[in-house]
Amino acid sequence: MPMTGRSRLWLTVAVLLAPLSPALAQSTGEFSMVLSSTYNTTSLKHEGTVFTAGSLQGSATVTSGSGSLFQQGENFLRSCIVSSERSEDGLNLRSHCTLTEAGEDGGDQVWMSVYRNQGDPIGVAQDGRGRTEFVGGTGKYTGITGHCAYDVQYLIPSLGVLMADCNWSKP
């Protein structure tokens, strides 16, 4: 059966687009960001453990990036709920955060879970290193996964700064 002009055209398009299909199916990237937050916490000592809980509010700015998301200079509002336990066994800090794009960028959200077992609880003198996991989001961040390694530094008792290096992927 001879090929028609239309069949040849579709075959040519399919052959040309085939190498792009993995790139179209999934995107990935890396970025670095600086996050600054003020926080309000309450602590309670119970036997040999200090429990701390509270909220963080602040901003995040992408300082470098590759890929279609998280472009250099992009800004987010940051809102977190945080809890920690400090005992002789060490620190166990967990936080759940939302990064919300600035309105002019669309207002889409990134959801993260944050873990840290080094340093001291929020606002205490000793800084620490931790890990953030991307657990989804809205709009262009729907389905995002990935992680960040971060270092936190407490400037004063109610202000902290994080430096994070991140990798992400999205179907």
C-alpha positions in Angstrom: 0.0 0.0 0.0 1.6 3.3 -1.1 2.1 6.1 1.4 0.2 9.3 0.7 1.6 12.8 1.2 -0.4 13.2 4.4 0.9 9.8 5.9 4.5 10.8 5.1 3.9 14.2 6.9 2.6 12.5 10.0 5.4 10.0 10.0 8.0 12.8 9.7 6.4 14.7 12.5 6.3 11.6 14.7 10.0 10.8 14.0 11.0 14.4 14.8 9.1 14.6 18.0 10.0 11.2 19.4 13.2 12.3 21.0 11.4 15.1 22.8 8.8 12.8 24.4 10.8 12.1 27.6 11.4 15.9 28.1 7.7 16.6 27.5 6.6 13.9 29.9 8.8 15.0 32.8 10.7 18.1 33.7 13.5 18.5 36.3 15.7 21.2 37.7 17.9 22.5 40.5 17.8 25.7 42.4 19.2 27.5 45.4 17.2 29.9 47.6 17.5 32.0 50.7 14.6 31.9 53.2 14.1 34.4 56.0 11.5 33.9 58.7 10.2 35.4 61.9 8.6 32.9 64.3 6.5 32.7 67.3 6.9 29.6 69.5 5.9 28.2 72.8 7.9 25.6 74.8 7.0 23.2 77.5 9.4 21.0 79.6 8.0 17.6 80.4 10.3 15.2 82.3 13.5 15.2 80.3 12.0 16.5 77.0 11.4 20.1 75.9 8.5 20.3 73.4 8.3 23.4 71.2 5.5 24.4 68.8 4.7 27.4 66.8 4.5 29.2 63.4 6.9 30.8 61.0 6.2 33.6 58.5 8.6 35.0 56.0 9.9 35.0 52.5 12.0 32.9 50.1 14.0 34.2 47.1 15.5 31.9 44.4 19.1 32.9 44.0 19.9 30.6 41.1 18.0 28.0 39.1 17.9 25.7 36.1 14.8 24.2 34.6 11.3 25.6 33.9 10.4 26.3 37.5 12.1 28.3 40.3 13.8 31.0 38.2 16.4 33.3 39.7 14.9 36.3 41.4 11.5 34.6 41.9 9.9 35.4 45.3 7.6 33.4 47.6 5.7 34.0 50.8 6.6 31.3 53.4 4.2 30.0 56.0 5.0 27.1 58.3 3.7 25.2 61.3 6.6 23.7 63.3 7.1 21.3 66.2 10.2 19.9 67.9 11.2 17.6 70.7 14.6 18.0 72.4 15.8 15.3 74.9 19.0 13.5 75.8 18.4 11.5 72.6 18.7 14.7 70.5 16.5 17.0 68.4 13.5 15.9 66.4 12.2 18.9 64.5 9.3 18.7 61.9 7.6 21.4 60.0 5.0 21.7 57.2 5.3 24.7 55.0 3.6 26.4 52.1 5.5 28.6 49.6 3.1 30.9 47.8 4.3 32.8 44.6 4.0 36.5 44.5 0.7 37.6 43.0 2.3 38.8 39.7 3.8 35.3 39.2 0.4 33.6 39.6 0.0 32.8 43.3 0.6 29.0 42.9 1.8 27.1 45.9 4.5 24.6 46.8 4.0 22.3 49.8 7.0 21.0 51.8 7.7 18.9 54.8 10.9 19.9 56.7 13.0 17.6 58.9 16.0 18.5 61.1 17.8 16.4 63.7 20.9 18.7 64.2 21.4 21.8 66.2 18.9 23.2 68.6 15.2 23.9 68.4 13.9 27.1 66.8 15.5 30.3 68.1 18.1 28.7 70.3 21.8 29.6 69.8 23.0 26.5 67.9 22.3 26.4 64.1 21.7 23.2 62.2 21.4 21.3 58.9 18.2 19.7 57.7 16.2 18.3 54.8 13.1 19.5 53.0 10.8 17.3 50.9 8.5 18.7 48.2 5.1 17.0 48.6 3.1 18.7 45.9 1.5 22.0 45.2 -1.1 23.9 43.1 -1.1 25.2 39.5 2.3 24.7 37.8 3.6 22.9 41.0 1.0 20.2 40.9 2.7 16.8 41.3 6.2 18.3 42.2 8.6 16.1 44.1 12.1 16.6 45.2 14.2 17.7 48.1 16.5 20.4 49.5 19.4 20.3 51.9 19.4 23.4 54.1 21.4 25.2 56.8 19.7 27.4 59.3 21.2 30.3 61.2 19.4 32.2 64.0 20.2 35.9 63.9 18.2 36.9 67.0 15.8 34.9 69.1 12.8 35.5 66.7 14.5 35.6 63.3 16.1 32.8 61.3 17.7 32.5 57.8 18.0 29.4 55.7 20.2 28.6 52.7 18.8 25.7 50.7 20.1 23.8 47.6 17.3 21.9 45.9 16.4 19.4 43.2 12.9 18.9 41.8 11.0 16.8 39.3 7.5 17.0 37.9 5.5 14.6 35.7 
